[in-house]
Amino acid sequence: MFDTAPQSTAAAPIWRPARALGASPLQTLSAAPGAATRVVCFAGAGTSASFFKPWRDLGGPAVAVAAYQPRGRDSRWHEPRAGLSATVAEATAALIESAVEERLVLVGHSYGALVAYEVAQALRGTAVRVDHLVVMARPAPFMAPHTHLVADMPDAELVATLRAIGLEDKGILSHPGLAHLFLDTLRHDLRENHDYVHLHARPLDCPITAFSGARDPIATPLSMANWAACTSAAFRHLRMPGAHFFPVAMPHRMVRLFSGLLEGKT
């Protein structure tokens, strides 16, 4: 779980990629000027910011919603893919650069939950406070990586597994060119997830809410409950019907639940 050995307190340098002046890796899904809450989402392995498009109306004018756009995907397809540490550093820098006085909630699905957790850790000691971390479909970071979906699976087995855990690919996996690009990106993220080592000495001090899919073999409800050890504040675990991709299989229900969570009603 959490190592009690002392860690260096020296600030790690923030990595800033070469990109267009004024551009941000945080893609706005709902601007909501003057919003009291800002939600920043991190999508899972192989996916992009568009994964969270159904969440753009989350909370109406009271909630601004953005999603991190990973390198090598969608609008950033021309950029080389980045590893976990570079992704976390870039997202952390973007949040610091765009910081305003509003409640900040980080949300992550699958591999994105690991990214969101690492960003929350990286923001400790900065002027940006994370008020809530929401994790979905990824076992607690100190647990051994799952073996249901791994990078070295043959294409056919990988595609069959994705469909078995609920991925609605809208024809992408049946298109030879698109499937190749998607599976390459997916394998990249799966390797980053597999090679991750948990090194943080202290749990977070913000509340954590974990969502698990009742039929998810990758992140079982028990493995999601272990996120409780990652915070010294409040922890909640909500079990959802469905498999690994339950956030997109039932977007309206998830938006209602999440809106209630933000309002303290869930």
C-alpha positions in Angstrom: 0.0 0.0 0.0 1.6 3.2 1.1 5.4 3.1 1.8 6.4 4.7 5.1 9.9 5.4 3.9 10.7 9.1 3.5 10.7 10.6 0.0 12.5 13.5 -1.4 10.7 16.8 -1.1 12.5 18.4 -4.0 10.1 19.6 -6.6 10.2 17.7 -9.9 10.6 19.8 -13.0 7.4 20.3 -14.9 7.6 18.9 -18.5 6.1 21.3 -21.1 5.8 19.9 -24.6 6.3 22.0 -27.7 2.8 23.0 -28.9 1.0 25.9 -30.4 1.1 29.1 -28.4 -1.9 29.3 -26.1 -3.0 25.7 -26.9 -3.9 23.5 -24.0 -4.1 19.7 -23.7 -7.3 20.3 -21.7 -10.2 20.2 -24.1 -13.3 22.2 -23.1 -16.5 20.2 -23.1 -18.6 22.8 -21.3 -17.3 26.3 -20.7 -19.8 27.4 -18.0 -18.4 30.9 -17.3 -18.4 31.7 -13.6 -19.0 28.1 -12.7 -18.3 27.2 -9.0 -16.9 23.7 -9.9 -14.5 22.5 -12.5 -14.4 18.9 -13.6 -11.4 17.6 -15.5 -11.7 14.1 -17.0 -9.1 11.6 -18.0 -10.0 8.8 -20.4 -8.8 5.2 -20.3 -6.3 3.3 -22.4 -6.5 3.8 -26.1 -9.3 6.4 -25.9 -9.4 10.2 -26.0 -11.1 13.2 -24.6 -14.2 12.4 -26.7 -14.9 9.5 -24.3 -16.4 12.1 -21.9 -18.5 14.1 -24.5 -21.7 12.8 -23.0 -20.7 14.5 -19.8 -20.6 18.0 -21.3 -24.0 19.0 -19.7 -22.9 17.9 -16.3 -24.3 20.2 -13.7 -25.4 22.9 -16.2 -24.1 26.4 -15.8 -22.7 25.6 -12.3 -20.1 23.1 -13.6 -17.3 23.6 -16.2 -16.2 20.4 -17.8 -12.9 19.7 -19.6 -11.1 16.5 -20.6 -7.4 15.9 -21.1 -6.5 15.1 -24.7 -3.6 12.7 -24.7 -0.8 13.1 -27.3 -1.2 11.0 -30.4 -5.0 11.1 -30.4 -7.8 13.0 -32.2 -6.7 16.7 -32.4 -3.2 15.7 -31.3 -2.8 12.7 -33.6 0.4 14.2 -35.1 2.2 14.3 -31.7 4.2 11.3 -30.5 2.5 9.3 -27.7 3.7 10.1 -24.2 4.4 7.8 -21.3 2.6 8.1 -17.9 5.1 10.4 -16.3 5.1 12.9 -19.2 1.3 12.8 -19.4 1.0 13.5 -15.7 3.5 16.3 -15.9 1.7 17.9 -18.9 -1.7 17.7 -17.3 -0.4 19.0 -14.0 1.2 22.0 -15.7 -2.0 22.7 -17.7 -4.0 22.7 -14.5 -1.6 25.1 -12.8 -1.4 27.4 -15.8 -5.2 27.6 -16.0 -6.0 27.6 -12.3 -8.9 29.7 -11.1 -10.7 30.0 -7.8 -13.2 27.1 -8.2 -13.7 23.7 -6.8 -11.6 21.2 -8.7 -12.8 17.6 -9.3 -10.6 15.1 -11.2 -12.3 12.1 -12.8 -10.6 9.1 -14.4 -11.8 6.0 -16.1 -9.6 2.8 -16.2 -6.0 3.9 -17.1 -7.3 7.5 -16.8 -8.1 6.8 -13.1 -4.4 6.2 -12.6 -3.5 9.3 -14.5 -6.0 11.4 -12.4 -4.6 9.9 -9.2 -1.0 10.8 -10.2 -2.0 14.3 -11.2 -3.7 14.7 -7.8 -0.5 13.6 -6.1 1.6 15.9 -8.3 -0.6 18.9 -7.4 0.2 18.6 -3.7 2.3 21.5 -2.6 1.1 23.7 -5.4 -1.4 26.5 -5.4 -4.0 24.2 -7.0 -6.1 22.2 -4.6 -7.9 19.0 -5.7 -11.3 18.9 -3.9 -12.4 15.5 -5.0 -11.0 12.5 -7.0 -13.5 10.2 -8.8 -12.1 6.9 -10.1 -13.8 4.4 -12.3 -12.9 0.9 -13.4 -9.3 0.7 -12.3 -8.0 -1.2 -9.3 -6.3 0.8 -6.5 -2.8 1.9 -7.7 -0.9 -0.2 -5.1 -2.5 -3.4 -6.4 -0.8 -5.7 -9.0 -1.9 -4.9 -12.6 -4.7 -7.0 -14.0 -4.1 -9.7 -16.6 -7.4 -9.7 -18.5 -6.3 -7.1 -21.0 -2.5 -7.0 -21.7 -0.4 -5.5 -24.5 1.0 -8.7 -25.9 -2.3 -10.3 -26.7 -2.7 -11.1 -30.4 -5.0 -8.7 -32.3 -8.0 -11.1 -32.5 -7.8 -12.0 -28.8 -7.5 -8.3 -27.8 -10.5 -7.3 -29.9 -12.6 -10.2 -28.6 -11.7 -9.2 -25.0 -12.6 -5.6 -25.6 -16.0 -6.5 -26.9 -16.5 -9.0 -24.0 -16.0 -6.2 -21.4 -18.5 -3.9 -23.1 -16.6 -1.8 -25.7 -19.0 -0.4 -28.3 -16.5 0.4 -31.0 -18.9 1.8 -33.6 -17.1 -0.1 -36.4 -13.5 1.0 -35.5 -12.4 -2.6 -34.6 -13.8 -3.9 -37.9 -11.9 -1.3 -40.0 -8.4 -2.6 -40.7 -6.7 0.8 -40.8 -8.5 2.3 -37.8 -8.2 -0.9 -35.8 -4.4 -0.9 -36.3 -4.1 2.7 -35.1 -6.4 2.1 -32.1 -4.8 -1.1 -31.0 -1.3 0.4 -31.2 -2.4 3.2 -28.9 -4.2 0.9 -26.6 -1.1 -1.3 -26.3 1.0 1.7 -25.5 -1.2 2.6 -22.6 -1.6 -1.0 -21.4 2.2 -1.2 -21.1 2.3 2.1 -19.1 -0.3 0.7 -16.8 1.5 -2.6 -16.4 4.9 -1.0 -15.7 3.5 1.5 -13.1 5.0 1.3 -9.7 3.3 3.0 -6.7 5.8 5.1 -4.8 3.8 7.6 -2.8 4.4 7.7 0.9 1.1 9.4 1.9 -2.5 9.0 0.9 -4.3 12.0 -0.6 -6.2 14.3 1.7 -9.1 14.8 -0.7 -12.3 12.6 -0.7 -12.3 9.8 -3.2 -15.4 8.3 -4.8 -14.9 5.0 -6.7 -17.3 3.6 -9.3 -17.1 -0.1 -10.2 -19.0 -2.2 -12.8 -20.6 -5.3 -11.3 -19.5 -7.4 -14.2 -16.1 -5.9 -14.8 -13.3 -8.5 -14.7 -10.6 -5.9 -14.9 -11.6 -3.8 -11.9 -13.8 -5.9 -9.6 -15.9 -4.2 -6.9 -13.4 -5.6 -4.3 -10.4 -4.1 -6.1 -12.2 -0.8 -6.4 -13.0 -0.8 -2.6 -9.2 -0.8 -2.0 -9.1 2.8 -3.2 -10.2 3.7 0.4 -6.5 3.3 1.4 -5.5 6.1 -1.0 -7.2 8.9 1.0 -7.1 10.1 4.6 -10.5 11.8 3.9 -13.9 10.4 3.1 -14.3 7.5 0.7 -17.4 6.2 -1.1 -17.8 3.2 -3.4 -20.7 3.0 -5.8 -21.4 -0.2 -7.7 -22.9 0.1 -11.1 -24.5 -2.5 -13.4 -22.5 -3.4 -16.4 -18.9 -4.2 -17.3 -15.8 -2.2 -17.8 -17.2 0.5 -20.1 -20.3 1.3 -17.9 -19.7 5.1 -18.0 -20.5 5.2 -21.8 -23.0 2.3 -21.8 -25.2 4.3 -19.5 -24.2 8.0 -19.9 -27.4 9.6 -18.8 -27.5 7.6 -15.6 -23.9 8.4 -14.9 -24.4 12.1 -15.5 -27.4 12.1 -13.1 -25.4 10.2 -10.5 -22.4 12.4 -10.9 -24.4 15.6 -10.8 -25.9 14.3 -7.5 -22.4 13.6 -6.2 -21.3 17.2 -7.0 -24.3 18.5 -5.2 -23.8 16.2 -2.2 -27.0 14.2 -2.9 -25.6 10.9 -4.1 
